[in-house]
Amino acid sequence: VSDLNQAVNKNNDALRQAKQESMEYRHQIQSYTCEIDSLKGTNESLLRQMRDMEDRMSREASGFQDTIARLEEDIAKMKDDMARHLREYQDLLNVKMALDIEIATYRKLLEGEESRITMPVQSAYSSIGFRETSPESQPQRSSEVHSKKTVLIKTIETRDGEVVSESTQHQQDIM
């Protein structure tokens, strides 16, 4: 009986010890279960945040793509406008050059005409006679004839079709 009592006590001690170990293991299991539940909650929260962030990023990316497409359309329109303005500028430049050539031609024609006209005008002025009207010289010089020659010099300076300066000069010679 004493051996059995000792065996019972040993078994009771082993049973108590096994119960303590199982309680410790249960506490560990409970703490691990709580930790797992906490981590699952954190994981779900992070997954939810990730999905929200992905949705937000996809909306932002879509907005950026729309902005890029709109800006590319604006760039294409601006290039078309620039090409149109360049063509218009080239046309205007061609017209300006043609007008400059025409102005130069007319200027040469006018200069040639002026030189042709000034010769007869000078002859006409030189053939016109003038009498002196001063009283003291009248009896002595009644037969003297004076001629008058007038030359008009007009200078016009232009740059790119614009008048830069203009001057007129009269020269009169009395003979």
Disulfide bonds with the S-S distance in Angstrom:
none
